[in-house]
Amino acid sequence: MTDINLHAGAVLNLYCGGVSPASVEEAVTRAIAPILERQTQMATILEDLVREVAETRTVTGSAIALIQGLKAALDAAVASNDMSAVSAAIAELDAGQAELAAAITANTPAAPA
């Protein structure tokens, strides 16, 4: 078997004494296949991470909007000095809290064993 030596400088030079170009191409293809496979895996992982970050930002934004809306409703109810409006705002807070808790529970991965 003939050794194939790759020397990388400013340009990639391939030295292969007495080996056909097809054999060199096949050897190089075999040598870089694991690298290309790993690159593909890493690209998939990165895409998943970017998607997860976007989803988390969306969920966080929704939670902030919910909390701000509930606070505004409670502030308005208190300002109106209308006890039925205060009670309705409290009920809305309870419902929002339950929705948020359910969403967090549903989207939190289980702890590793």
N, C-alpha and C positions, 0 to 999 in steps of 0.2 A: 504494500500500500504506500502510495506517495503522500508525503506530508504537504499540506497546504498551509502556507503562512500568510496571514493578513497583517499588513503594517499600515497603521493609520497615521497619516501626517496631515498636511494641508489637503492632500488628495488621498483617497484610499487606493493603495497599490496592492495587487494580488500577485504573488509569486508562486508558481506551481510548475515545477520542472517535469516535463514529459507527460502531463495529464491533459486529456482532451477538454476543450471548453465546456462540453456537456457535462462531464464528470465534475468539473469545478462548480458549475452552476448547481448541480444536484447537491454537492457537498455543502455549498454555502446556504442553499435553501433549507437543507436539513438542520444546519447549525443555527440559523436564525428563526426557525419555526417556533421554538419555545418562547423566544423573545416576543415575537409577533402575537402569539397566543396570550401571553401575560399582558401585553399592551391592550389587547382587546378586552380582557377581563377588567383591567384598571379603568378603561374608558366606560365600561358598563357600570362599574361601582361609582365612578364620578357622576355619571348621569343620574343614578339613583340618589346620590347624596344631594345633588342640586334640586331634584324633584322634592325630596323630603324637606329641605330647607324652605322651599317655596310653599309647601303645604303647611309647614309650621308657622310661617309668617302669616298665611291666610287665616289659620285658626287663631293665632294670637290677635290679629286685627279684629276678627269677629268677636272675640272675648272682650277686647277693649271697648268696641262699639256697644256691646251688650251692657257692660258695666256702666259706661257713660250714659247710655239711654235710661237705665234704671235709676241712676243717681239723679238725672234731670227730672224724671217722673216723680221721685220722692221729694226733691226740692220744691217742685211745683205744687205738690199736694200739701206740703207743710206750709208753704207761702200762702196758699189759699185758705188755710185754717179750716179745711173741710175734712172732718174725720173719716168720712166714707172714702174720700180720695186718698187719704193717708193709708187706710186699710187696703185699698186697691193697689196702691204702690207697694205695700209690704207683701201682698200676695204675688205681685209681679216679680218682686225681688226673690221670693221663695222659689217661684217657678224658674226664674233665670238661673238661680243657684243650682237647682236640681238638674237643669239642662246642661250647664257647664260641668258639673260633677260627672254626669253620665258621659259626656263627650270626652272628658279627660280619662275616665276609667276605660272607655271603649278604645281609646287610641294610645294607651300606655302599654308598651310591651311588658310581658311577664319578666320578672327578675330571672337571670340565668341560674340554673341549678348548680 
